[in-house]
Amino acid sequence: MKLYKPTPEQAPYGLRALKMVAEAPGEIHPSALKLIMAAQQQLAGTAIPVGDLPPITPEELAKHFVEQPLRLQLIHGMVAVSLVSDFPPQSQVDVIHSFAEGFGIKSELLETVQKAVDGHMLAFRMCYLRRTHFKDFAKTELTHRGAIGTAKALANFAGLVEDKVLSAKYEALKDLPPGTLGHELHAYYVSNGFGWPGQKHGFPEAGVSHDVSHLISGYDTTAAGETLVAGFVGGYRQDPNAFFTALFGLIIFSTGYQLPPGHIAAHADSIGQPGVAARLFRAIERGSLMTKDISVNFLVWPYVERPLDELRREWNVEPE
């Protein structure tokens, strides 16, 4: 996913629109302000105070943002601003709709969030998840394990059965040399208290790419770390809906919605934590520079004996 950068001259117009979205429910939420300030600093290189900026019409905004990719990114940014503490009220979504209509673009992200605003939470979850990396996890699992194997993996994840043979393979990773992907992956599971594939409640193997993303990016498993790793994964995904993945952690830990079934959501205000908003844009950028999308048809076994640092170099994972 590429991040498009507006010019410093364009920045005030985009900020006026973002401010309108942020203040639509009333007073601007502090985390929304942090996200807006981080966006302009990281993308446009500006630090314009937004407090006194006047409103802007969709027509005026469209005159200054003419490139379609930049327009769509701005709409996505508006949606992100609306999700920093809860699902937005209709009044806030209406403001975003007006700018999208002024641009003449259709945003699948905006339409999906509208389902939640309308109270259709199951439809929201299904529409959201099928546009994220989860769809590719499912394809990978089906490709490599077939329908029966995938069903067993899901039963395993639900804690109904245990695959002792598969579990033993992951247990054996501890014997690989320190610094290799396999050794560090085993240590990651143990230190975080996570089950690995084959163990009861262990995630299906296709989902191990998420754990590998934590390891190669260096982001931890706190609410902030999960928000950042979602941005990182969204960055390296070569998919037109990659922004759905980039917002994955924000929705779980700032909006506070349990997006994947079985996941514990929390109002941890991850975006509002010091530095996280700015780091999120850097996480997306780091991911976008990677040469490999490990969310698609990825299994860990060809790489377990490789040193992590070597894989970072090979896949062009830049330091934070």
C-alpha positions as CSV (number, residue, x, y, z in Angstrom):
1,M,0.0,0.0,0.0
2,K,1.5,3.3,-1.0
3,L,1.2,6.4,1.0
4,Y,0.5,9.5,-1.1
5,K,2.0,12.7,0.1
6,P,0.1,16.0,-0.5
7,T,2.2,19.1,-1.1
8,P,2.6,21.7,1.8
9,E,0.3,24.0,-0.3
10,Q,-2.5,21.3,-0.3
11,A,-2.2,20.6,3.4
12,P,-4.3,23.5,4.7
13,Y,-7.3,22.4,2.6
14,G,-7.1,18.8,3.6
15,L,-6.7,19.9,7.3
16,R,-9.9,22.0,7.0
17,A,-11.8,19.0,5.9
18,L,-10.3,16.7,8.5
19,K,-11.2,19.3,11.2
20,M,-14.8,19.4,10.0
21,V,-15.0,15.6,10.4
22,A,-13.3,15.6,13.8
23,E,-15.6,18.3,15.2
24,A,-18.8,17.1,13.7
25,P,-19.9,15.3,17.0
26,G,-18.9,18.4,19.0
27,E,-15.6,19.0,20.7
28,I,-12.6,17.4,18.9
29,H,-11.4,14.2,20.6
30,P,-7.8,14.5,21.7
31,S,-6.8,11.4,19.8
32,A,-8.4,12.7,16.7
33,L,-6.3,15.8,17.0
34,K,-3.2,13.7,17.5
35,L,-4.0,11.7,14.4
36,I,-4.6,14.8,12.3
37,M,-1.4,16.4,13.5
38,A,0.6,13.3,12.8
39,A,-0.9,13.0,9.3
40,Q,0.2,16.4,8.3
41,Q,3.6,16.1,9.8
42,Q,4.4,12.7,8.3
43,L,2.8,13.2,4.9
44,A,3.0,16.9,4.1
45,G,5.8,18.0,6.4
46,T,3.7,20.7,7.9
47,A,2.7,21.6,11.5
48,I,-0.3,23.9,11.0
49,P,-2.4,24.5,14.1
50,V,-6.0,23.3,13.2
51,G,-7.9,25.2,15.9
52,D,-8.6,28.3,13.9
53,L,-8.9,26.8,10.4
54,P,-12.3,27.6,8.7
55,P,-14.7,25.1,7.2
56,I,-14.3,24.1,3.6
57,T,-16.9,23.0,1.0
58,P,-16.6,19.7,-0.9
59,E,-16.3,21.8,-4.1
60,E,-13.4,23.8,-2.8
61,L,-11.6,20.8,-1.5
62,A,-12.0,19.0,-4.9
63,K,-10.3,22.0,-6.6
64,H,-7.2,21.4,-4.5
65,F,-7.2,17.6,-4.4
66,V,-7.5,16.4,-8.0
67,E,-5.5,13.2,-8.0
68,Q,-7.8,10.2,-7.3
69,P,-5.4,8.2,-5.2
70,L,-4.8,11.2,-2.9
71,R,-8.6,11.9,-2.8
72,L,-9.3,8.3,-1.7
73,Q,-6.5,8.4,0.9
74,L,-8.0,11.6,2.4
75,I,-11.4,10.0,2.7
76,H,-9.7,7.0,4.4
77,G,-8.0,9.4,6.7
78,M,-11.4,11.0,7.6
79,V,-12.8,7.6,8.4
80,A,-9.8,6.9,10.6
81,V,-10.3,10.2,12.5
82,S,-14.0,9.2,13.0
83,L,-13.0,5.9,14.7
84,V,-10.5,7.0,17.3
85,S,-12.8,6.4,20.3
86,D,-16.0,4.7,19.1
87,F,-18.1,4.2,16.0
88,P,-19.1,7.6,14.7
89,P,-22.5,9.2,14.9
90,Q,-24.4,9.6,11.6
91,S,-23.7,13.3,11.6
92,Q,-20.0,12.7,11.4
93,V,-20.4,10.1,8.7
94,D,-22.6,12.5,6.7
95,V,-19.7,15.0,6.6
96,I,-17.4,12.3,5.2
97,H,-20.1,11.3,2.7
98,S,-20.3,14.9,1.5
99,F,-16.6,15.0,0.7
100,A,-16.6,11.6,-1.0
101,E,-19.5,12.7,-3.2
102,G,-17.6,16.0,-4.0
103,F,-14.7,13.9,-5.1
104,G,-16.9,11.6,-7.1
105,I,-15.4,8.5,-5.5
106,K,-16.9,5.5,-3.8
107,S,-15.2,4.3,-0.6
108,E,-15.7,0.7,0.4
109,L,-14.3,1.5,3.8
110,L,-16.8,4.3,4.3
111,E,-19.7,2.1,3.1
112,T,-18.5,-0.7,5.5
113,V,-18.4,1.6,8.5
114,Q,-21.8,2.8,7.6
115,K,-23.1,-0.7,8.3
116,A,-21.9,-0.4,11.9
117,V,-23.3,3.1,12.3
118,D,-26.7,1.6,11.1
119,G,-26.4,-1.1,13.8
120,H,-25.7,-4.0,11.4
121,M,-22.7,-5.3,13.3
122,L,-22.6,-8.8,11.8
123,A,-22.7,-7.4,8.3
124,F,-20.0,-4.9,9.3
125,R,-17.7,-7.6,10.7
126,M,-18.2,-9.9,7.7
127,C,-17.7,-7.0,5.1
128,Y,-14.6,-5.8,7.0
129,L,-12.9,-9.1,7.5
130,R,-13.3,-10.2,3.9
131,R,-11.4,-7.2,2.8
132,T,-8.4,-7.7,5.1
133,H,-5.5,-10.2,5.4
134,F,-7.9,-12.7,6.9
135,K,-9.3,-13.5,3.5
136,D,-5.8,-14.5,2.4
137,F,-5.2,-16.5,5.5
138,A,-8.3,-18.5,4.6
139,K,-7.1,-19.0,1.0
140,T,-3.6,-20.1,2.2
141,E,-5.1,-22.6,4.7
142,L,-7.4,-24.1,2.1
143,T,-4.6,-24.3,-0.5
144,H,-2.2,-26.1,1.8
145,R,-4.5,-28.1,4.0
146,G,-7.7,-28.6,2.0
147,A,-11.2,-28.3,3.4
148,I,-10.9,-31.0,6.0
149,G,-7.5,-29.8,7.2
150,T,-8.9,-26.3,7.5
151,A,-11.9,-27.5,9.5
152,K,-9.5,-29.3,11.8
153,A,-7.4,-26.1,12.2
154,L,-10.5,-24.1,13.1
155,A,-11.5,-26.8,15.6
156,N,-8.0,-26.6,17.0
157,F,-8.3,-22.8,17.3
158,A,-11.6,-23.2,19.1
159,G,-9.9,-25.4,21.6
160,L,-11.9,-28.5,20.6
161,V,-9.0,-30.7,19.5
162,E,-5.2,-30.8,19.5
163,D,-2.9,-31.6,16.6
164,K,0.0,-33.1,18.5
165,V,2.1,-33.7,15.4
166,L,1.9,-30.1,14.2
167,S,2.4,-28.8,17.7
168,A,5.6,-30.9,18.1
169,K,7.0,-29.2,14.9
170,Y,6.6,-25.8,16.5
171,E,7.9,-27.0,19.9
172,A,11.1,-28.2,18.1
173,L,11.8,-24.7,16.8
174,K,13.4,-23.9,20.2
175,D,16.4,-26.1,19.2
176,L,17.3,-23.9,16.3
177,P,20.1,-21.4,16.8
178,P,19.2,-18.1,18.6
179,G,18.6,-15.3,16.1
180,T,17.0,-17.6,13.5
181,L,13.3,-17.0,12.7
182,G,12.3,-20.3,14.0
183,H,14.0,-19.9,17.4
184,E,12.7,-16.4,17.9
185,L,9.2,-17.4,16.8
186,H,9.2,-20.1,19.5
187,A,10.5,-17.6,22.1
188,Y,7.8,-15.1,21.0
189,Y,5.0,-17.7,21.7
190,V,6.5,-18.6,25.1
191,S,7.2,-15.1,26.3
192,N,3.7,-13.9,25.3
193,G,1.9,-16.9,26.5
194,F,0.4,-17.6,23.1
195,G,-0.6,-21.0,21.8
196,W,1.1,-22.0,18.5
197,P,-0.5,-24.0,15.7
198,G,-1.4,-27.5,16.8
199,Q,-2.0,-26.5,20.4
200,K,-5.5,-25.9,21.6
201,H,-6.4,-22.3,20.8
202,G,-3.4,-22.0,18.6
203,F,-4.0,-20.0,15.4
204,P,-4.1,-21.8,12.1
205,E,-0.7,-22.0,10.4
206,A,-1.7,-19.4,7.7
207,G,-2.0,-16.8,10.5
208,V,1.7,-17.3,11.6
209,S,2.6,-14.6,9.1
210,H,1.1,-12.1,11.7
211,D,3.5,-13.4,14.3
212,V,6.4,-13.2,11.8
213,S,5.3,-9.6,11.1
214,H,5.8,-8.8,14.8
215,L,9.2,-10.3,14.7
216,I,10.6,-8.6,11.6
217,S,9.0,-5.2,12.4
218,G,10.0,-5.2,16.1
219,Y,6.5,-4.1,17.2
220,D,5.4,-5.7,20.5
221,T,2.0,-7.2,21.3
222,T,0.7,-4.4,23.5
223,A,-2.4,-2.4,22.2
224,A,0.0,0.1,20.7
225,G,2.2,-2.6,19.2
226,E,-0.8,-4.4,17.6
227,T,-2.0,-1.1,16.2
228,L,1.4,-0.5,14.7
229,V,1.9,-4.0,13.3
230,A,-1.5,-3.7,11.6
231,G,-0.3,-0.6,9.9
232,F,2.9,-2.4,8.9
233,V,1.0,-5.3,7.4
234,G,-1.4,-3.0,5.6
235,G,1.7,-1.3,4.2
236,Y,3.2,-4.4,2.7
237,R,-0.1,-5.8,1.4
238,Q,-0.4,-5.5,-2.4
239,D,-4.2,-5.3,-2.3
240,P,-6.6,-2.4,-3.2
241,N,-8.2,-2.7,0.2
242,A,-5.0,-2.7,2.2
243,F,-6.2,0.2,4.3
244,F,-8.8,-2.1,5.9
245,T,-5.8,-4.0,7.3
246,A,-3.9,-0.8,8.3
247,L,-6.9,0.2,10.5
248,F,-7.3,-3.2,12.0
249,G,-5.6,-2.5,15.3
250,L,-7.1,1.0,15.6
251,I,-10.6,-0.5,15.4
252,I,-9.8,-3.2,18.1
253,F,-7.9,-1.0,20.5
254,S,-9.2,2.5,20.0
255,T,-12.7,2.1,18.6
256,G,-12.9,-0.9,21.0
257,Y,-14.7,-3.3,18.7
258,Q,-14.1,-7.1,18.7
259,L,-13.4,-7.4,15.0
260,P,-12.1,-11.0,14.7
261,P,-14.2,-13.5,16.6
262,G,-12.6,-14.6,19.8
263,H,-10.3,-11.6,20.0
264,I,-10.6,-9.4,23.1
265,A,-11.2,-5.8,22.2
266,A,-10.3,-3.0,24.5
267,H,-10.7,0.7,24.7
268,A,-7.0,1.2,25.2
269,D,-6.9,4.5,23.2
270,S,-3.9,3.1,21.3
271,I,-3.9,6.0,18.9
272,G,-3.9,8.5,21.8
273,Q,-0.8,7.0,23.5
274,P,2.3,9.1,23.1
275,G,3.9,8.9,19.7
276,V,1.7,6.1,18.4
277,A,-0.2,8.2,15.8
278,A,3.1,9.4,14.2
279,R,4.6,5.9,14.4
280,L,1.5,4.4,12.7
281,F,2.3,6.4,9.5
282,R,6.0,5.2,9.7
283,A,4.8,1.6,10.2
284,I,2.7,1.9,7.0
285,E,5.6,3.4,5.2
286,R,8.0,0.7,6.4
287,G,5.6,-2.0,5.2
288,S,5.1,-0.3,1.9
289,L,8.9,-0.5,1.2
290,M,9.0,-4.3,1.8
291,T,9.7,-6.5,-1.2
292,K,7.5,-9.4,-0.1
293,D,3.9,-9.6,1.0
294,I,3.9,-12.3,3.6
295,S,0.2,-12.2,4.1
296,V,-0.4,-14.1,0.9
297,N,0.3,-17.8,0.5
298,F,2.9,-17.7,3.2
299,L,4.0,-20.6,5.3
300,V,6.9,-20.2,7.7
301,W,8.8,-23.5,7.2
302,P,11.1,-22.5,4.3
303,Y,12.4,-19.6,6.5
304,V,12.7,-21.0,10.0
305,E,16.5,-21.7,9.8
306,R,17.2,-18.2,8.3
307,P,18.6,-15.5,10.6
308,L,16.0,-12.7,11.3
309,D,18.4,-10.0,10.3
310,E,19.1,-11.7,7.0
311,L,15.4,-11.9,6.2
312,R,15.0,-8.2,7.1
313,R,17.7,-7.3,4.6
314,E,16.3,-9.6,1.9
315,W,12.7,-8.2,2.4
316,N,13.9,-4.6,2.8
317,V,12.5,-4.1,6.3
318,E,13.8,-0.6,7.3
319,P,14.6,0.3,10.9
320,E,11.8,2.2,12.6
